Amino acid sequence: MELLGVNADKHNKIYYLLAPQGVLLSDINDLQEKIPGNEGDTIKELNISIIAALKEIREKTDDELMKSLYRVEATFAVTRPASFSQVKSFINDKMKQTNDFIAGGQLDDAFENCEYILSYSSFSFGMPAVANDLLHVVWRIFHTSFFKDLGFVDEYYLEEDRKFNVELINAKIRTIISNAKKQYAKIKFKPENLDFSDKLKFSVSFFNEFQRLNYD
């Protein structure tokens, strides 16, 4: 199950960051379907199959790839509205796993679990703008180089220095919450509770605080 979760996370990140459509999206879906493998396949046979499919995608020309990439307002398919209690329950369960990883010294697994929380929440739950806008801040922290390549000027995380742009992040969050109060009078998210020591600690503190958001 963990393997499936990780693969779903990779797919969600590709879909959120690149918004592939058409032939490229079909190729990615075909690749994802290969992940469980055929009955009786060994891990080696499965890897060979996946690598072959990835090479086919990599060998496409830039022109071929660009035909399947679109500039759109939203990348995710329409999802059913999710109550905050549903989102909170999912995050709470995954954060328990994350804390277990941390307790066991499995820090890479803990961070990957946080990435999974981010992408699954964005992909699977129909949430109001305030929730999506807050999660988008985390997307930009996790993938700062990608957003920089896309032309985003403000950097929320400085990769070379491994430092957060704390002032910018806090200001952005306060603006998001302030705008949301017009519709959700009781909504709250305190940026002062975020831990900017490193990405993992930030992730844990962010999702702990996100669980207090309450937009119901």
Long-range contacts (C-beta under 8 A, 24 or more apart in sequence): 3-35, 4-35, 4-36, 5-116, 5-120, 6-112, 6-116, 7-32, 7-35, 8-116, 8-119, 8-120, 9-112, 9-115, 9-116, 9-119, 9-120, 12-119, 12-120, 12-122, 12-123, 13-115, 13-119, 13-143, 15-75, 15-76, 15-123, 16-75, 16-76, 16-119, 16-122, 16-123, 16-139, 17-139, 17-143, 17-146, 18-69, 19-69, 19-70, 19-72, 19-75, 20-68, 20-69, 21-68, 21-69, 21-70, 22-67, 22-68, 23-64, 23-67, 23-68, 24-57, 24-60, 24-65, 24-68, 24-69, 25-68, 27-53, 27-56, 27-57, 28-57, 31-57, 76-122, 76-123, 78-126, 79-123, 79-124, 79-125, 79-126, 80-126, 81-126, 81-127, 82-124, 82-125, 82-126, 82-127, 83-216, 84-213, 84-214, 84-215, 84-216, 85-216, 86-125, 87-121, 87-125, 87-127, 87-131, 88-211, 90-117, 90-120, 90-121, 90-125, 91-117, 91-121, 91-207, 91-210, 91-211, 92-211, 94-207, 95-204, 95-207, 95-208, 95-211, 98-203, 98-204, 99-204, 102-200, 102-204, 107-200, 110-200, 110-204, 111-199, 111-200, 111-203, 114-200, 114-203, 114-204, 114-207, 115-142, 117-207, 118-142, 127-215, 128-180, 128-183, 128-184, 128-215, 129-180, 130-176, 130-177, 130-179, 130-180, 130-183, 130-184, 130-187, 130-213, 130-215, 131-210, 131-213, 131-215, 133-176, 134-173, 134-176, 134-189, 134-210, 134-213, 135-210, 137-169, 137-172, 137-173, 137-176, 138-203, 138-206, 141-169, 141-199, 141-202, 142-199, 157-199, 162-198, 164-196, 164-202, 166-196, 169-194, 169-196, 170-194, 180-215, 184-215, 186-214, 187-213, 187-214, 187-215, 188-212, 188-213, 188-214, 189-213
